[in-house]
Amino acid sequence: MENASIFNISVFYLIVISAGVCVLFLFFYFSYLRKVRMLFTMRSNFYENLEQEKLKISRELHDSLGAFLVPVKGFMNRNGQFDSTNVDFWTKHVSDFENYIGNVNENLYPSELLDNNLGEALNSISNNFNFTQCQLIIARFPDIYLKGNSGIHIYRIIQETLVNIIKHANPDFIRVSHQFDEQLLQINVLYQPNLELSLDQIKKGGRGKTNILQRIEILKGRYDCKKDEEIVFEKFMFDVKKV
């Protein structure tokens, strides 16, 4: 009887020890799996962030280069010559572009946005297009301060839109107006193409339009484009509380 009791106790402790070993095994096993998943996630996030950063730099270079080349091409197409009336503009234009490229890895913001005032940056954007054949008319923006990277995205959206219009639609004029309050920032772009472009062609565009639509998606904004007879209306709408 005593031997049976000892046997039962031994079995009990053996079961307890076995259960404890199983629990420890499962604990370390699942801890290992958790670490593996975390490392895998960190690695995936690293490569995803790296690709996003490469895309961001590529996009900034593309937009800045486009804004630099449009007035250059317009000036050359008009057989322009450097003289006392324009040498200061071109000196500053080239210098600004050199600064953009030189600082692209440290600061992807254009100099106009260093004070984070989107309104002033948009007011100054017409300076980039002084020597194109297109007359750019911008209704003066008020001071607009947005959080995070929203300002640079909206600035680039409008800058790239103007570049695309001048390059592909060749209009005589572009009018830029806006509506701005505590709820909504809406930027309206109106122009009349001198080339025969369908609404689908205008909406689809090329790489520049793709960059624009990606930025709008990042800001959870809305884009609308209509063509009434020969006039094109493009609208960019952003919820101020979301950007």
Salt bridges, closest charged atoms under 4 A:
GLU51 OE2 - LYS54 NZ 3.22
GLU60 OE1 - ARG156 NE 2.75
GLU60 OE2 - ARG215 NH2 3.14
ASP63 OD1 - HIS62 ND1 3.20
ASP63 OD2 - ARG215 NH2 3.01
ASP96 OD2 - LYS92 NZ 2.76
GLU120 OE2 - ARG140 NH2 2.77
GLU160 OE2 - HIS62 ND1 3.92
GLU234 OE1 - LYS209 NZ 3.26
